[in-house]
Amino acid sequence: MGLNKYVSEVKVVEHNKQVVFNYLANFENLSSYLNSGLIEKITEKIPQIKITDFQSDQDSCKFNITGMGVAEIKIVNREPFKTIKIESSGGLPLSIIFWIQLIPESEYKTKMRLTLHAEMSMMIKMMAGSKLEEGINQLADTLSRLPYQ
């Protein structure tokens, strides 16, 4: 198993850093967004991956990936208005540590960058490595356009 690092482009979110942090630091906010069509979009882009049984609470979410098993991700650290650290657990053949970094640009604009450290076998890297590279930027783009409230 090797450790691989993927870093997104910096995105600008048109909201105050507190609003962005509070929204992203609660997986319950993401649950309605994911269940409203994002999971289907992921399946369309990567047909080998089918996500089912998505459940979440404030600190974690759990879902089944057909053919791979149950995945769970948990928020393990919140540094208010700056960083959210997320780690994986569950029965998947890869392990991730994920950071959402927030930097205020102005009172109503926040810069955001995602960093993913994924520990995976060479076989999984060959199958998914380029998708993770592309996916981290797509995720950053998606998170920058969420309906923050």
C-alpha positions, 0 to 999 in steps of 0.5 A, a space after each residue: 500500500 502506498 500513500 498518494 496525495 491529491 490537492 485541488 485547485 483553490 476555489 472561491 466560495 461567495 460566502 463568509 468563512 463562518 457560514 462555509 465552515 458551519 455548513 461543511 462541518 456538519 454531514 447532515 447538511 450534505 446528506 440532503 444534497 447528496 440524496 438529491 442527485 449527486 450520488 446518481 451523478 457519481 454513478 453516471 461518471 463512474 459506472 463501476 461504483 454504485 453507492 447505496 444505503 447512504 446515512 449520516 449524522 453531524 459527525 459521520 456518514 456511512 454508505 455501501 459501495 457495491 462490490 467493495 463494502 461499507 465505507 464510513 467517513 468521520 469528521 475527526 477534527 474541526 478547527 473553527 473557520 479554518 480546517 475540517 479533517 475527515 478520515 475513513 474507516 470501514 471495510 474498503 481496500 483504501 484508507 483516506 485522510 481528507 482536509 478542507 482548508 478555508 482562508 478568508 479572502 474578504 468578508 463575504 468570500 472564502 478561499 477553499 482547497 481540498 487535500 486528500 491523502 489516500 493509502 491504496 494498493 498499486 492495483 487500486 491506484 492504477 484503476 482509480 488514481 487518475 479519477 481521484 486526481 480529477 475527482 478532487 477538483 470536481 468535488 472542490 468545484 461542487 462544494 464551492 457552489 453548495 447552497 450555503 445558509 
